[in-house]
Amino acid sequence: MELIQSFLHQGFSFIVPLIVLLGVLIFVHELGHFSVAKYFGVRVEVFSLGFGKKILQKKIGDTLYCVSAIPFGGYVKMYGDDPTSPVPIENQKYSFNHKPVLPRIAIVLAGPLMNAFFAVILFAAIALIGEEAIQSKLGDISPSSVAYNAGFRSNDEILKINNQSVDRWDLVKKTIEENANKTLNFEILRDGKPVNVSAVPELTKNKNVLSSEEFVGDIEGLTYLHIAPAVGITSSKSIAAQSGLVTGDIIKKIDGKDIETFAQIKEQLKPGSTLTVTRKGQNKDVVLKFGDFKNFEILGIETSELYLANIAPKSGAELAGIKTGDKIVSINSQKIQRWEDVVKYVQSYKNGHQPLDVDVLREGQKLSYNVTPQLTKQPDAGGIERENYALGVVTGLVLSTSNTFIYKETNLLKSLAKGFSDTVKWTQLTVLSFVKLIQRKVSAKSIGGPLMIGKLASDTWKIGISPFFKIMAIISINLFVLNLLPVPVLDGGHLLFYTIELIKGRALSAKWLEAFQQVGMALLLALMLFSMYNDIVRFFT
């Protein structure tokens, strides 16, 4: 009974947000067609949310308004839109196909444009309500990074770049990316005091696959991310181990105070402290009591970055004898300081080379293994599977974002301007994603159907109104772009036919239109089946 109740609850929390999201977007799209059709005097016979059997219906004037059984779509049925059905002369003024070509183009175009306009309104509403943004405050800066050598330090707050105020990380990132090989002057607040730092972003390959820029500026190691309070324990005989901590534990609280970064452990941990810990495999938090100690350095606690959280079955690491919890200390006699060093050595491996000499620490004892990287298929930034060499190990490093705040606009005009700019930005990203799909730089596995949309709707619904509005706006933009594709059945296909008619001075024959419609329907059905297949695979894997 409890299992059934849980299933029903999860189903309800999934279906309701999905219906709300799709219902609103379908209504907005069809309202565009409906409004412009009425403006040009076309008689609208049916306005339906959904397809199939009509569940609710009411006729007002010439139009039957209804809600149909299948919620994934909708339609506006206009009088005279079937070229094979005769229309009496006295009724031709109400007929869609008897209107001039430009009004027909306007009616068809109105649906997608309403989705774009609605996205502007949603993004403007988000700007007024407020949404979570990342501060222009730095996270943990590695001492071996370019950023550290340039003068940046952990927890620095960037106030200005070249005298331009920046209060969000996206502005910092954008400025750096656009100024490769140019000197940038940073005004920074450090421990309450102003500090000036100059740095030159290096031109590097863009890691963002959904960007039109192949190369952008970057300051290596400059990040807003903190190392999370996940710990590595150097020895089972250490004070930390004797107090009950094990490698992989995530410290949530110290003496009742929330801990969000690894650095806070060192600041807050005192002799006799009580720790609340999340531990892998445990259903509830573990509470530990620390004993007496003189200083943090003797406790045997460090970040979990170089400790192995998982070993892939039958991988080179497992076959060599490396185990979960081991700490990688060197490869080919070169000391490892960051996980990026491990990645660098493995990526530089060539087939036929000697195995890598990997030294690990296990229970304080140094052990050496010869590990042969194996060629495996791994997804790149775009989700395309590429062949790469891998040891078969996973870092225990956990990163966190604690520098967030609620960003909002108080001015209506500014919020509308932001709504417009965000709509333009997401439209460009959507178009680019289609291009990257065709170029095979983005995996076709990223295409999602109703289950994926439902999960996004459900997850954002639980978080708050701004995230839900945002995913609704993004999907509305996807509908805008998708419907403009020159595919028969879609609005873009109709626009293509009407454009040809405008150029030629006459419409395509009914025979050609029917053939194109069948092709379009087949393509659309294939896309729907493929997206549902991706949804099912995603659900079970």
N, C-alpha and C positions, 0 to 999 in steps of 0.2 A: 504493500500500500504506500509506504514511504517512497519507494522507488518510482511508483506511478505519479505521485504528487510532485516529486522532483522533476520528472520528465515533463509533466504538464506545465510546471512553473517555468522551466527553461524554454519550452516551446512558446509559451505566452510572451516571455521577455524577448524572444527572437522575432515572432510574427508581428506583434503590435508595432514596434519601431519600423519594421520593413514596410508594413502596409501604410503607415503614416508617411514615410519618406516617399515611397513610390506613388501613393495616392496624390500627394501634393504636387509632385513633379509632373505626373501625367495630366492632372487637372490644369496646371499652368500651361503646359504645351498645347493641349487641346483648346484651351481658352483662347490662345493666340489665333488658331485657325478659325474658331467660332466667331470671335469678335470682328475680324477683318472680313470674313464671309458675310456677316450681317451688314457690315458697313457698305459693302458693294451690292447689297440687295439679293444675295444668294439665300435661298431657302434652306435652312439646316433642319434635316429630318430627325437625326439622332445625335445626341451628345452622350457618349458612353465612357465611363471609367471601367476599364477591364474589357475582356472579350468573353464570348460564349453566352451561356444562358443568363438572361436578365434576372437579377435577384430583387432589385428595387427599381421601380420606374414610375414616372409621372409626366404626363404631357401638358406642356404649357405653350399655348399658341400652336405654331407649326412643328415645334420640336419636342421629341420624346427624350427626356433626361433619365438616365438609368445608371445603375451600378451592376456590373456583370460578374460572373463567377470567377473568371481567371484574371487576377489583379495585375498581371505583368504587361500592362499596356493600356491602350484606350483608342478611341476613334471618334471622328466627327463625320457623319454621313450627310453629304450634301445632295440636294435635288439636282438631277441631271449630270452626276459625275460619272455615269456609266455610258461610254460612247456608243455602246451597242443598243441602248434603249432609246426609242424615239421620244421626243418631247414635243407636245402640242405647241403650235406657234404662239398661242396666247400666254403660255407659261414659260416661254424661253427667256423672258426677262428675269426669272427666278433661278434659271439653270446655271450651274457652275461651268459646264463646258461651252455654254453660249456666251460667256463673258469674254471680253478681249483678253489677249494673252497677258498683258501687264497686271490686271487685277488678279488673274489666276496665280501669277508668280507671287504677288503680294500675299495672297491667302495662304499659299503653301509655305512661303518663307516666314510667315508670322509665328508658326509653332516653334521652330528652333530659336528665333530671335527672342521669344518670350522666355525661353529657358536661360538665354544669356542675360536678359534684363533681370530675371528673378535672381540670378547669381549675384548681380550687382547689389540688389536689395539685401540679400542674405549676408554678404560680406560687410555691407554698411551696418547692418544690425549687429553683427559680431563686433565691429569696431566700437559701437556704442555700448554694448553689453560688457565688452572686455574679454580678452582671451589670454591664456598663459603664454608668456614669452620668456626667452632666456636673456638674462642680464648681460651687460658688456663686462662681466667680471670673469677673470681667468680661473681655471680649475688648477689641477696639479701639473706644474711645468717640470719636466724631467731635466735634471742637471746636465745630461748628455745631449740635449736637444739644441737646435739652432736658435729657438726662441729664448732659451735660458742664456746662451752666449750673447744674444743681442741685448740682454738686460731685463727681460721679463721675468717675473717671479709669481709663484702661486698666490692666488687671491688678489692680485693686482686688479683694480677697477679702471678700465679704459674710459676716460671722459671725453676726449677729443682725438680726432685724427686729422692732421693738417688743418687745425683750427675749426673743424666741423664736428659738432656735438654728436655723439653716438651713445644711445642708452640701451641698445639691444644688440645681441650677438649677431643677428642677421645683417645688421648694418656694418658691423666690424668685418664680417666675412666678405660681404659684397665689396667693400672698399679695398680690402687686401687683394681679392681676386682681380679687380679691375686695374690694379697698379703694379703689375709685374715689372721688375727691374727698375722701379722708381723708389726713391727714398721717401718713407712715410715717417712723420713725426707724431709720436703718441704722447698725449698728456694723460698721466696715470695718477691714481690715488693709491698710495701704499701706506698702510698703517696710519691713515689720517693725514699723511703728508704728500704734497705734490711731487711727482717725479717725471722727468722727460726721458723718453726712450726713442731712438731712431732705428729703423730696420728697413731692409730692402727685400720685398717679397720675391722669391725665386719663381721663374716660369716653370711650371710643372704640369704634367698631364692631369686633366680634370677627372676626378674620381666619380663625379656626378654624371651618370650615363644619360640622364634626361636634361642635358644642357647642350646648347648649340655651340658653346665654346669648347674646343678640344684641349686647349691649354689655358691655365689661369695662374694668377699669382698665389703663392703660398709661403707661410712662415712655418717651417716644420716644427712641430711640438707645441704650437700655440693652440690652446684648447680651453673650452669652458667646462670640460668633464673632470670630475674628481675620481680618484681611485676609491671605490666603495670599501666599507669596513669588513671585507672578506679577508681572513687571516691565513697565513702560512705559518706552521709551527716547526721550528728548526730541529727540534729533538724531543723525543718522548721523555727525556730527563729534565727538560727545561721547566722553569717556574710556571710558564703558561700551560704546558701539558699537565703538570702536576695539579694545576687548578681546574683542569677539566676541558680546556680548549683543544680542538683538533683542527687540522688543516681543512680549509673549506668552510669553517664556521663563519657566519655573518653576524657581527655584533650589532644588535638593534638599539640597545639601551645600556647606559652605564649609570648606576645609581638613579635610575628612573628618568634620565635625560636622553632624548633621542640622539642617536649617532648616525650621521649621514655620510661621512667621509672617513677614510683611514686615518688622516691627520688628526681627527678629533679623538681617536683612541688614545694617542699619545698625550693629548691635552687633558683628557678627562679621567684616565685610569689612575687610581691611587691605591695604596695599600688598604686592603679590606673592602674594596669596591665590589658591588653586586652587578653581575652582567646578565643581560637577557640576550640569548643567542638563538638564531635560526640555524638549524642543522639539517643537512641533506638526509632524507629518509625518516625524519621525525615529523610526526603530525602536529606537534605543538612545540612552542619555544622551550629552550633549556635555560634554567637559571643557575648561574655559577657564582661562587664566592671566592674572590682572590685573597691570597695570603699576603704576607709582608714582603716588601722588596725595596731596594735602594733607588734604582733608576730603571727607566723603560728599556734601555739597551740590553740589560741582562735577562729580560723576560723570555726571549726566544720567540718574539712575535715580529713578523714582517708581512709585507703585502703578498697576496697569493699569485702574483703575476707569473712567476717562473715555476710554480707548482702545477702539476698536471692533474686536471679535473677529470679527464677521461682518456682511455686508450681504445682505439678502434680495434675490433676483433680481426685477427689475422693480418694486422698491419705490420710494417717494418719494426715499429717500436715494440709491439707485443711479442713478435717472433724473437727479437733480440733479448727480451727479458725485462724491459722497462715497465714500471707499474704505476697505477694511479697513486698520487700523493708524492711521487718523486719530484725533486727540484732539479731542473736543468741548470748546471753551473758553467759548462763550457762545451764548445763544439770545435773539433779539430784544434784543440789546445787554446782556442780563443775564448776569453772570458765572456759570458753572456750577462748583459746588464738589463736588457729589455726584451720583451717578446718579439719585437721587430727584428732583433738580431737572429733569433731562431728562424723566423720567416725568411730572412735574407740568405742564410746558409742553405736552407732547403731549396729555395727558388733558384739558386745558382748551381744546384746539383745537375750533372749531366749523366745521361745513361752510359754505363760502362766505367764510370769513375769508381774509385775505391769507396767502400762504405764510409759514412761519417762516424768519427770518433766522438761519441756523446758521453760526457761525464755528468752523473747525477748524484745528488745527496739523498740518502735514505736512512732515516733514524740517525742522522749525524755522521754516517759513514759514506765516504766517496766511492762510487762504483763506476766502472767504465764499460761501455757497450759499443759494439760496431753495428750501426743501424743503416740498412739500405733503404733509402726512400723509394716508395712505390708510386708508379704512375696511376693517378686516380682522376675521376671526373668530378670537378668541383664547380659550382656556379660562380660566375664573375659578378661584377656590380650590376649587370643588366639581367641576371638570372640565367644567362646562357651557360650551359655546361661546357667547360674547357678542360683539357687534359693538363694536369699539373702534378709535380712530384710532391709527396707528403710523407711525413713520418707516421701520421696516424695518431697524433696527440692533440689535446685541447687544453688551452691555458685556463688556469683558475682565476684569471683576472676578471674582475667585475667593475664596471664603470657606472657612475651615477651623475645625475644632474640635480644640483641643489640650488643653483643660482637662478631661480625663476620668480616672476612677478606677473601680476595681472595688468596688461597694457590695454588702455582704452582711449577713445577719442571723446571729447566733450562737445565738439562742434559738429552740427549736423552736416554742413557742407563738406567739412574735412572727412567725415565718415563716408559720405557718398563718393568723394574723390578716392578714398582708400578702397571702397567697394569696387569702383571702376578699375583701378590699377590692379587689384587682386584678381579680378575677372580676366583682365588681359593677360596677366601672368599665368594663370592656370589654363587659359585657352591655349597659350603658346606651348605650355608643357604637355597638354593633351595632344595637340597636333604633332609635336615632336615625338611623343611616345608612339603614335601611329607610324611615323616615318622610321623610327628606330626598330619597330616590329618588322617592317618590310625589309629593312637593312640587316635584320637578324642580330642587332645589337642589344635588343631586349627580348627576353624569352617569351614565346607564345603561352607559356605556362602562367604568365602574369595575368592573362585574360580571365576575368571572373564573371560569374552569372548570378542568379538570384541568391544562392547560399552565401556567396562572398559579400554581396550588397547587404544581405540580412545581417551578417556578422558585423560588418562595419556599422550599420545602423544600430544594432543592439549594443555594441561596445561603447559607441559615442553617446547613445541615449543614457547609459548608466553614468557616464562621466559628467555630463552637463549640457546645457542648451547650446553654448557656443561650439563645442566640438560636433554636436549633432547638426547644427546649422552649417558648419563648415563642410562636413561630408555631403550634406544635401546640396550645397553650392557646387562642390566638385563634380558630383554625379550629374547635376543639372548642366554643367558645362560639357561633360562627356556626351550628354544627350544632344546638346546644341551642335557639337562637332560631328558626332556619329550620324545624325539625321541629315547633315549637309553633304555626306559622302555621295558621289554620283552613282548610287546603286539603285536599280529599279526596286520598287516597293517603298523605299525610304523617300523622305521629302526631297533629298538631293537628286534622286533619280527623276522625280517629276520636274524639278527645276531644270534638269538637263534637257528633258523632252521639250519643255516650254521655250527654253533658250534656242533649241534647234528650230522650233516652230517660228520663233521671232525672227530668226535669220533667214529661213527658207520662205517664210510667208504662208506656210501651210503646215498642219499637224502631221505627225507620223501616222501611217495607216494602222487600223485596228489590229491587223495581223502582226505587224512588227511590235506594237505595244504589248500585245498578249505574250509574244515570245520573250520580250525583255522582262515582263512581269514574272514569268515562270522562272527565268534565270535568277532574278533578284530574290524571289521567294526561296529558291533552292540555296542560294548563298546565305541568306538570313537564317534559314533553318540549320544549315551546317554550322554557322557561327554559334547559334543557340545551343546546339548539341555539344559542340566543343567546349564552350564555357561551362556547361553543366558537368561535363566530364572532368574538367579542371577542378570544379567545386568538389566533386565526389572524391577525387584523388587527394585534394587538400584536406578534406574532412577526415579521411582514414589514415593519412600519413602525418 
